Amino acid sequence: AINPDFKIKAKLTLIKGAEPFPIQMTKGDAEKYAKFGYAAFKYQGKEYKMLLLHKPGDKFLFLPFLDASNGKTTYQGGRYINNVAFPKTDEVILDFNYATNPYCVYNDDYTCPIPPRENRLDFEINAGEKLYKTSEK
């Protein structure tokens, strides 16, 4: 179910001139992403700052993240928001209702980006895609 508490408006600080850099993948390889900017927001009175990434050629920004639900109700390696729209102002919407599991959860042939350290949240995101029971795969 959609959880309106996890559609968060954040203040965006762009990172100018960031060159693509290799981000670690689950199989030990790397893919190049550019650091687009930082999205800062408050949740339950605490301040957070997350790194938004852009893969050259993609139409959306990418937010890989870890939260306190990982390993309980969601994939232990984190989840992604793959469809963060390019902002037209200094605000960006982080809609965790669109959080998905990476493809490597479902197929060992895939390798997936590991969320960067700055994208680790200390609270549970009770929104978006969860783990499926083995019998439901």
Beta strands, then each sheet from edge to edge (+ up, - down):
strand 1: 7-14
strand 2: 21-24
strand 3: 30-43
strand 4: 46-54
strand 5: 61-65
strand 6: 79-84
strand 7: 91-95
sheet 1: 2+ 3- 1+ 7-
sheet 2: 2+ 3- 4+
sheet 3: 5+ 6-
end
